[in-house]
């Protein structure tokens, strides 16, 4: 039986006709619509059927014969090659295979640490309530651009070569001064490593401190990015509950006294916003010293606090060099800058440097050099002062507007940072977030921040990138979304 596969010939396409015919036959064979041993039409018959010259068909058949998709039998005609495997899909390139689905098993086994992230449409857009979005329209791009232009005109040859794995020295010196004065961090420039944001800081730290299957405390609920970095290092995650005083150290000791490390956000717990109490901080430091464990302090947005002065870093209380401190410029400047930093205990600097060099040799030099001038010339400090006032007003407007959501909704974690939580345990939060995303409102469901079964439900709302005038209208839209669920 002669078989003609469906051929969509487009005479206006840039792809040659013979190539279109080749692609159609290959796809038919790969997807098993054409089977081994089936006869295909003669070049004359196919050309007549397609109403084209016979030359492109001849060229296509020559190519398919050469590639082994077709075979010619003297006196009988042309056939799909009988040498093809029974499951011809094995020949398919990855782009056209039809059996590539999440979780599909294959001969080559995947490592257990490969992450499978579920869809998160509330992170797909930018605008009202998008998490981690700062006030980009208030960033001093004029001053920044002037510094970029200055550095572009006079790039020293040495800065075009490989640099130190620790990063730009001038930036590290400026950071050391800022962290000592603003965050009470005990550090010198030699302890600071410049990295591509806090996520890379977490990854490097996990690689240095952890061996596979070692237990690590993580906040519950907590930051999914930290859990991912730990999982990629092969750590065993131990969720430890969070309350109004931050991480419950006693609960952590009860669950796993001999954990290798604890990852915490003590100045502004992510996502609930609690500040770790002094007693909990001392308990955590005592546990780390007794257990020989490490504390990874993620200080992601501590520059913004509205009811008091910024809380001193946990690292400043550490007398046993057990704390690795992580900071970032993504919230205070702009996320695309991709600059963060680590403050490393002195006896671990060489190990961190070696891991960094193995990963990507050294950080980029250009933007850290610009940032060093941005800090040295006072632009950074002025920007922080302005945005503290700006975010205070945006927070106030959001808290007032959320009162219109009605009974059952409680605002938590509004004392610091650029996000807060509207909690409502009587309502499933994920359906609300999904519908809100379709309406252009980027609220994150609180339940997704849990490693285990969610204890609380609610919506995490960022307000850094939403103007005061827009907030009441956006909350009204959100209220309509909630009522539909």
Helices and strands as residue ranges (DSSP letters): E 2-3, H 17-30, E 39-40, H 43-50, H 54-67, E 70-73, E 77-80, G 88-91, G 121-123, G 136-138, H 141-153, G 157-160, H 169-182, G 189-191, E 192-195, H 197-209, E 215-220, H 224-232, E 236-243, E 246-247, H 249-256, E 261-264, H 278-291, E 294-298, G 314-317, E 323-328, G 335-337, E 340-343, G 346-348, H 349-360, H 366-376, H 379-402, G 403-405, E 410-412, E 419-423, H 429-438, E 444-445, G 446-449, E 458-462, H 468-484
